[in-house]
């Protein structure tokens, strides 16, 4: 498996413009290597790297991602745009182009924009420290990476509204019971990353 990891542990992996650009680039490169195979003029399959079976998306330190860095946030207008030059640096769009499953290995805070990044994964694995929260409503903002659609597909429209309109915290146990988390790493010896690696090995 290929591992993509947010690496700002001192800021709980909050993302700024630079991080969004780098994250988009990483997933764009993976998408190019795992895109559906193309046939050349002689009928040979080309362009698909079959050595990559899955991608694990995680964060360094004690949290997956606590959302946008408000001192240098990416533009929500640009990130919600479907213009090609904006999609180029839209990490969630680039994730959607990856041709293998993306497994989110979550821990600690998964908040707002971090929540949206998690929902862009195909499989979500957490541990007992994992806590989800959508605080868009607290800032008068609308989600720009599809949370309002994806969350209700995961947990149902009523629970999705409860999470987003109240900005309440959702614990790992509740997230698993509601279908937001697909797996929860058990015990002290296994992390969400370890459990995600096990899943990746089975793919």
DAWO-V780739 format. One record per pair of residues at least 12 apart in sequence whose ideal C-beta (glycine too) atoms are under 8 Angstrom apart, sorted by the first residue. I is the first residue (numbers start at 0). GAP is how many residues later the second one is. D is the distance in whole Angstrom. If there is no record, write none. Layout:
I;GAP;D / I;GAP;D
//
This chain:
0;51;7 / 0;52;6 / 0;53;5 / 0;54;6 / 0;55;5 / 0;102;8 / 0;196;7 / 0;199;4 / 0;200;8 / 1;28;6 / 1;50;6 / 1;52;8 / 1;53;5 / 1;54;7 / 2;52;8 / 2;53;5 / 2;55;7 / 3;19;7 / 3;22;5 / 3;23;7 / 3;26;8 / 3;51;6 / 3;52;7 / 3;53;5 / 3;54;8 / 4;52;8 / 4;53;5 / 4;54;6 / 4;55;6 / 5;13;7 / 5;17;7 / 5;52;7 / 5;53;4 / 5;54;7 / 5;58;7 / 5;59;6 / 6;52;8 / 6;53;5 / 7;52;8 / 7;61;8 / 8;50;8 / 8;51;5 / 8;52;3 / 8;53;7 / 8;54;8 / 9;51;8 / 10;55;8 / 10;58;6 / 11;49;7 / 11;50;8 / 11;51;4 / 11;53;7 / 11;54;4 / 11;96;7 / 11;97;6 / 12;46;4 / 12;47;7 / 12;48;7 / 12;50;6 / 12;51;7 / 12;52;4 / 12;53;7 / 12;101;7 / 13;51;7 / 13;52;5 / 13;53;6 / 13;54;6 / 13;55;4 / 13;100;8 / 14;50;7 / 14;52;8 / 14;53;6 / 14;54;6 / 14;59;7 / 14;98;6 / 14;99;8 / 15;52;7 / 15;53;4 / 15;55;7 / 15;56;4 / 15;57;7 / 15;58;7 / 16;55;6 / 16;56;7 / 16;57;5 / 17;54;8 / 18;50;8 / 19;54;5 / 19;59;8 / 19;69;6 / 19;71;6 / 20;68;5 / 22;68;4 / 22;71;8 / 23;64;7 / 23;65;5 / 23;66;6 / 23;67;5 / 23;69;8 / 23;70;5 / 26;28;8 / 26;64;6 / 26;67;4 / 26;68;5 / 26;70;7 / 26;71;6 / 27;60;8 / 27;66;5 / 27;69;7 / 29;22;7 / 29;25;6 / 29;68;5 / 30;63;6 / 30;66;4 / 30;67;5 / 30;68;7 / 32;15;8 / 32;16;4 / 32;19;6 / 33;14;7 / 33;15;6 / 33;18;5 / 33;64;6 / 33;65;4 / 33;66;5 / 34;12;6 / 34;13;7 / 34;62;7 / 34;64;5 / 35;12;7 / 35;63;6 / 47;51;7 / 51;48;6 / 52;47;6 / 52;147;7 / 52;150;5 / 53;46;5 / 53;47;5 / 53;48;7 / 53;49;6 / 53;145;7 / 53;146;4 / 53;149;5 / 54;43;6 / 54;45;6 / 54;46;7 / 54;47;5 / 54;48;7 / 55;46;8 / 55;47;5 / 55;49;5 / 55;137;7 / 55;140;5 / 55;141;7 / 55;144;6 / 56;38;8 / 56;45;6 / 56;46;7 / 56;47;5 / 56;48;7 / 56;60;7 / 56;64;6 / 57;46;7 / 57;47;4 / 57;48;8 / 57;49;8 / 57;134;7 / 57;135;6 / 57;138;7 / 58;48;7 / 58;49;8 / 60;47;8 / 61;45;7 / 61;46;5 / 61;67;7 / 62;44;6 / 62;45;3 / 62;46;4 / 62;47;8 / 62;51;8 / 63;40;7 / 63;41;8 / 63;42;5 / 63;43;6 / 63;44;6 / 63;45;7 / 63;46;5 / 63;50;6 / 63;53;8 / 63;54;7 / 63;66;8 / 64;44;7 / 64;45;7 / 64;46;7 / 64;48;7 / 64;49;3 / 64;52;6 / 64;53;8 / 65;43;4 / 65;45;5 / 65;46;8 / 65;48;6 / 66;44;5 / 66;45;4 / 66;46;4 / 66;47;5 / 66;48;8 / 66;68;7 / 67;44;7 / 67;45;5 / 73;15;8 / 75;65;6 / 75;66;8 / 75;68;5 / 78;65;5 / 78;66;7 / 79;62;8 / 79;64;4 / 89;55;8 / 90;26;7 / 90;29;8 / 91;24;7 / 91;25;7 / 91;28;5 / 91;53;4 / 91;54;7 / 94;25;5 / 94;26;8 / 95;24;7 / 99;103;8 / 100;21;4 / 100;22;6 / 100;102;6 / 101;18;7 / 101;19;5 / 101;20;5 / 101;21;8 / 102;18;6 / 102;19;7 / 102;20;5 / 102;21;8 / 102;22;6 / 102;93;5 / 102;96;6 / 102;97;6 / 103;13;8 / 103;14;5 / 103;17;4 / 103;19;7 / 103;20;5 / 103;21;7 / 103;92;8 / 104;20;5 / 104;86;8 / 104;87;4 / 104;88;4 / 104;90;7 / 104;91;4 / 105;12;6 / 105;18;6 / 105;19;7 / 105;20;4 / 105;21;8 / 105;24;5 / 105;75;8 / 105;86;6 / 106;19;7 / 106;20;5 / 106;22;5 / 106;23;6 / 106;84;7 / 106;85;5 / 107;21;5 / 107;22;7 / 107;23;7 / 108;22;6 / 108;24;8 / 109;16;8 / 109;20;6 / 109;21;7 / 109;22;5 / 109;23;7 / 110;21;8 / 110;22;5 / 110;23;8 / 110;24;6 / 111;21;7 / 111;22;6 / 111;23;5 / 111;24;6 / 112;32;7 / 114;17;6 / 114;18;7 / 114;19;5 / 114;32;6 / 114;36;8 / 115;27;6 / 115;28;8 / 115;29;4 / 115;30;7 / 115;31;5 / 116;28;7 / 117;14;8 / 118;26;8 / 118;27;7 / 118;28;6 / 118;31;4 / 118;32;6 / 118;35;7 / 119;25;7 / 119;26;7 / 119;30;8 / 122;59;5 / 122;60;8 / 122;73;8 / 122;76;6 / 123;56;7 / 123;57;5 / 123;58;5 / 123;59;8 / 124;56;7 / 124;57;7 / 124;58;5 / 124;59;7 / 124;60;7 / 124;67;5 / 124;70;5 / 124;71;5 / 124;74;7 / 125;46;5 / 125;49;7 / 125;50;7 / 125;55;5 / 125;57;8 / 125;58;5 / 125;59;7 / 125;66;5 / 126;45;7 / 126;57;6 / 126;58;4 / 126;64;6 / 126;65;4 / 126;68;8 / 127;44;5 / 127;45;8 / 127;56;7 / 127;57;8 / 128;43;7 / 129;41;8 / 129;42;4 / 129;45;7 / 129;51;7 / 129;54;8 / 129;62;7 / 130;38;5 / 130;39;7 / 130;40;6 / 130;41;7 / 131;31;7 / 131;37;7 / 131;38;4 / 131;43;6 / 131;48;7 / 132;34;6 / 132;35;7 / 132;36;5 / 132;37;7 / 133;13;6 / 133;17;7 / 133;29;6 / 133;30;5 / 133;33;6 / 134;32;5 / 135;28;7 / 135;31;8 / 136;27;6 / 136;28;6 / 136;30;6 / 137;29;5 / 146;17;7 / 147;12;8 / 147;16;7 / 150;12;7 / 150;13;7 / 150;29;8 / 153;24;8 / 153;25;6 / 153;26;5 / 154;23;5 / 154;24;6 / 154;25;6 / 155;22;8 / 158;19;6 / 171;12;6 / 182;12;6 / 182;16;7
//
